[in-house]
Every structure is written in C-alpha cells, then in structure tokens.
Amino acid sequence: MQEALGIDSQVTKAVEELLALAALQPGQILVVGCSTSEVQGVKIGSAGSEEIAADILRSLLTVCRGRNVALAIQCCEHLNRALVVERAVMERYNLEQVSVKPVRKAGGSLAAQAMRDFADPVVVETIQAHAGLDIGCTLIGMHLKRVAVPVRLEQKYVGQALLTAARTRPKLIGGNRAVYE
C-alpha cells in the first residue's frame, strides 16, 4: 500500500517506473518539479521543508545516477521556473546559464537542495527534457520536449502531493502516406 511507504520510497518507486515506461536512455534528461509544502499536505509555497527536499533529492539522484539519466530540478515561480542542472548537462545540451542562487523562499526547497548536493550545479533558464515528474502540481510542462505524453504511474502521490508524470515522443509529421514506426 503506497501510504505505508516513506517519502523516499514513494519517489524511488515513481522514478523507477517512469524511467522504465519512458524508456529513457543514458544522458537523456528527467525534469522534476516539487512542492515540499504539498508533500506535507499544505498549500504550495507555504511550508517548504529542507528535510523533505533532502529525502526526495537523495532518491532522485540514486535512481538517475544508477541509470545515467541527467536530472534537472525546476525552481518555483519566483525564479521563473529556472532549473538546477549539473554543469556537464548545461554544456552537453548547449543551455544558457543564468545568475541566481535558489533558496527555500525563492526557488524552492528542492532546487536549493540540488544546489548543495549536485557535484557542479548551475542554473539555466529553460530545458527540453525527455520525461518529467511533477510532485505537487508545479507545472513542469514548459520544460518538456514538444510532444508530451501523459504517463499513468501506479504511485499516485508523494506524501500528500499529487504525482503527475510525462514522457515525450518525436513529432509525427507527414500525411496519410507517412509511415511511422
């Protein structure tokens, strides 16, 4: 029963399922938005928790590093939903760095935690991720590749926060003569 699982176990279960269903390849990007307030069952942006952020990020990093998937952590609206990534991801995907340091009250607890725990963190303004996990209705869609496909996960919540997931696929172009794989 999912309520019996700890937050770290809920996140691990959800990320493992999403990465499998989305068939993410090494080097591809998973974007995660998270309201630690919503995880606690309160209004988004009202009760950020460094402890919850640390648990969630530890689970995300364990799974993503194990599969060699790049992780992008979305900041809150106060930083225009910029993202914390590793410098190597910024360079590989030719992203533009911006000057800001996410903190709990401006960026969010998870983004602030990523600044502490990533090996060489930088903040970028935008990204086109291959899959996404939204914990607590943080609106990650703007950071997914053009054709996002909803993914229904077995895990529906992290704590009290609604969990939404998506993968992406290439655009289907052509007309009635086109052949798709």
N, C-alpha and C positions, 0 to 999 in steps of 0.2 A: 504494500500500500504506500503510495507516494508521500502521504502526510507523515509517515513514520520515518522517512529518510531525512537526514540532516541537509542543510542548505548545500554544503559541498557535494554531497552525494546526488542531490537533485540536479545540480549544474552538470556534474560529470555525466550523469545518465543522459541528460538532454543533449549535451555537446557531442557525445559519442554517437547517439542516434542520428543527429543532424548531419554530422560529417559522413556517416555511412550512407544515409539516404541521398545526400547531395553529391556523393562520390567526389569529394574534394581531393585534389592531387597535391603532392608536396609543393610548397611555395605559393599555393593559392591563399586567398585571404578570407578569413572569417571576421565579420564586424559584429561587435556586441555592444548593445546599449543596455544600461541597467539603472534602475532606481532602487537604491538600497532602502529608501523610505517605503516604497511599495512592497518590497520583500517583507518588511516589518508589518505591513497592513495599514499604513498611514498614507496620507496624500503625498504624491510625488513632489520632491523638492523640500519636504518639511522636516525630515529627521534622518539625514544622511548618517551612515554608520561605517566607520573605518574598519571595524571588526568584521562586519558582513562583507564589505568590499574585499578584505584580505582573504577570506574564505572562498569567495567567488573567483577572484583572480587566480588564486592558487590552483583551483580545479581547472579553470580555463587553460592556464599555462601548462599544466601537466598533460592534459589531453592534446592540446595543439602541438606542443613540443614533441610528444610521442609520435605524432603523425606528420611532423614537419610542415604544419599549416601555420601561416602567418596570422597574427592576431591584431586587430585594430579595435581599440576601445573608444567608443563615442563619448564625447563630453556632453554636458547638458546645454540647454538653450542659451544660457548666459555666455557661453563661448561659441555660440552659433553652431553647435554640434560638431565642432572640430574633432579630430581624432588623435589619440596617442598610438604611435606605432614605433617599432624598432627602426633605427636609422637605416639599416640594411633594406628594410621594406620600402622606405621612402626612396632610397637610391634605385632599387630594382624596378620600381614602378614609376619612376620619374615624377614623384609627388613634390609639391612645393611646401616647404616648412614655413610655419608662422611663428611669431614671437608671443608666447603666452605660457604660463605655467598653471595647469589645472590644480585647483584646491577644492576641498569639500564643498564650499559655498559658491564657487564659480568654476564649474567643470564637472563636479560630482565626485563622490567618494571613490567610485571605481576608477575613474580617469586619474585621480590624484594617486591612488594606489599603484596604477600602472606606471606613473612617473617615478615612483620609488622602486618598483620591482623589475621593470624591464632592464635589460642589460645596457642599452644605449637609447633611451627614449627621446623622441622628438614629437612635436605636434604638427599635424598637417590639416589643411582646411577641408579637403574632400578626398574621397577614395571611391573606387568602383570594386566592391568586394564580390566574391563568388558565392557567398552564403552569409546569412545573418541570423542572429539570435537577439530577440528583444525581450528583456526581462522588465516588466512593469510599464509597458506602453510608452516607450521613449522615442518612438518614431525613427527607426533606422533606415527606412526605405530609400531615403535620399542618397544613401551610401552603397546601394546595391547596383550591380550591372543592370543594364537597360531592361531585360525581361526577367522580372522576379516571379517565382512560382511558390505559392504557399506550401509549407510542409507541415503536415499534422503529426505532432510528436505524441508519443504515449505520455510523456511527462507534460502536464498542462500548467503547472505552477512551480515557481521557486519561492519557497516561503508562502507568502500571501499574494505575490505578484504574478499576474497573468504572463504566460510564456507564449511568444509568437515566433515562428521560425520561417525562413525562406531559403530557397536555393535559386540559382539563376540558370538560364539556358541561352544559347545563341539565338538571335532573331531568326525567324523563318521568313525568307524572302522569296520572291518569285510569284508565280500564279498557279493556275490549275495544271500546268505542265511540270512544275517543280517537283523534284523528288527529295524527300527528307529521310535521314537515317532513322 
